[in-house]
């Protein structure tokens, strides 16, 4: 079962630094670095949002199903693949399967370093150049 959940960064929120934190600008993060929110405590949580950002951890082939469902539902997924080496045949198969999903929905997919995949839904592209 995939670990897909809504998260927020603990302590401070720096609008200019949030993308570098998501994309790994200042080091790696673990699940302990994030706080889960009860959506009942957040007004207007995701009901008005068109696209949600989902965080997933890929530990095996079975986790791909939840990621595919999230992308088909129109959500952007950032997937942690640190449990696999990039030369692992399993992760190659997973990446090929997710690449096919992004092509089917006219989205995009990139691998950020050796530890993350970013998969987008229809109409959202990922710029390959850094700011």
C-alpha positions in Angstrom: 0.0 0.0 0.0 1.4 3.4 -1.0 2.0 6.1 1.6 0.1 8.9 -0.2 -1.0 11.7 2.2 -1.4 15.5 2.5 1.5 17.1 4.3 2.9 20.4 5.4 6.4 21.5 6.2 6.9 21.9 10.0 7.8 25.1 11.8 8.3 27.8 9.2 6.9 28.5 5.8 9.2 30.4 3.4 7.4 31.0 0.1 10.6 31.6 -1.8 12.3 28.5 -0.3 9.4 26.0 -0.6 10.3 24.8 -4.1 14.0 24.3 -3.1 12.7 22.3 -0.1 10.4 20.2 -2.3 13.1 19.7 -4.9 15.8 19.0 -2.4 17.8 22.2 -2.3 19.1 22.0 1.2 19.3 18.3 2.0 17.1 15.2 2.2 14.0 14.9 4.2 12.4 12.0 6.1 8.8 11.3 7.0 9.6 12.6 10.5 10.2 16.1 9.0 6.5 16.5 8.0 3.4 16.9 10.0 0.1 15.3 9.0 -2.9 17.6 9.2 -6.5 16.7 10.0 -8.3 18.1 7.0 -11.3 19.0 9.3 -9.0 21.5 11.0 -8.0 23.3 7.8 -10.7 25.5 6.3 -11.2 25.1 2.5 -8.5 22.4 2.4 -8.6 20.9 -1.0 -12.2 21.3 -2.0 -11.5 24.4 -4.1 -8.1 23.3 -5.4 -8.0 22.0 -8.9 -4.7 20.1 -8.4 -3.4 18.6 -5.2 0.3 17.7 -4.6 0.5 14.1 -3.3 3.6 12.6 -1.6 4.3 8.9 -2.1 6.9 6.4 -1.2 7.6 3.6 -3.6 8.8 0.5 -1.8 7.6 -1.9 -4.5 5.5 -2.5 -7.6 2.3 -2.5 -5.6 2.7 1.2 -4.7 2.4 2.2 -8.4 -1.4 1.7 -8.4 -2.1 4.5 -5.9 0.3 6.8 -7.8 -1.4 6.1 -11.1 -4.8 6.7 -9.6 -3.7 10.0 -8.1 -2.3 11.2 -11.5 -5.4 10.0 -13.4 -7.5 12.0 -10.8 -5.6 15.1 -11.8 -3.0 15.3 -9.0 0.7 16.0 -9.0 2.7 13.3 -7.3 6.2 13.5 -5.8 7.4 10.0 -5.2 10.3 9.0 -2.9 12.3 6.2 -4.6 15.3 6.1 -2.2 14.6 2.4 -1.4 15.7 1.5 -4.9 19.0 2.1 -6.7 18.6 3.6 -10.2 20.2 0.5 -11.7 17.5 -1.7 -10.1 15.4 -3.5 -12.7 12.3 -3.0 -10.5 12.6 0.8 -10.4 13.3 0.8 -14.2 10.0 -1.0 -14.7 8.2 1.3 -12.3 9.5 4.4 -14.0 8.5 3.0 -17.5 5.0 2.4 -16.2 4.7 5.9 -14.7 6.2 7.4 -17.9 3.4 5.6 -19.8 0.8 7.1 -17.4 2.1 10.6 -17.8 2.0 10.2 -21.6 -1.6 8.9 -21.5 -2.8 11.9 -19.5 -0.6 14.4 -21.5 1.3 15.2 -18.3 5.0 15.1 -17.5 7.5 13.0 -15.5 11.0 13.7 -14.3 13.5 12.0 -12.0 15.1 14.4 -9.6 18.4 12.9 -8.5 18.4 9.3 -7.4 15.7 9.8 -4.8 12.5 11.4 -6.3 10.1 11.1 -9.2 7.7 14.0 -10.0 4.7 13.0 -12.1 2.2 15.6 -13.3 -1.4 15.4 -14.6 -2.8 16.8 -17.8 -1.6 20.2 -18.8 1.2 20.6 -16.2 4.7 20.5 -17.5 8.0 20.5 -15.6 10.6 22.9 -16.7 14.0 21.2 -16.9 16.0 24.4 -16.3 16.6 25.7 -12.8 15.7 29.2 -11.8 
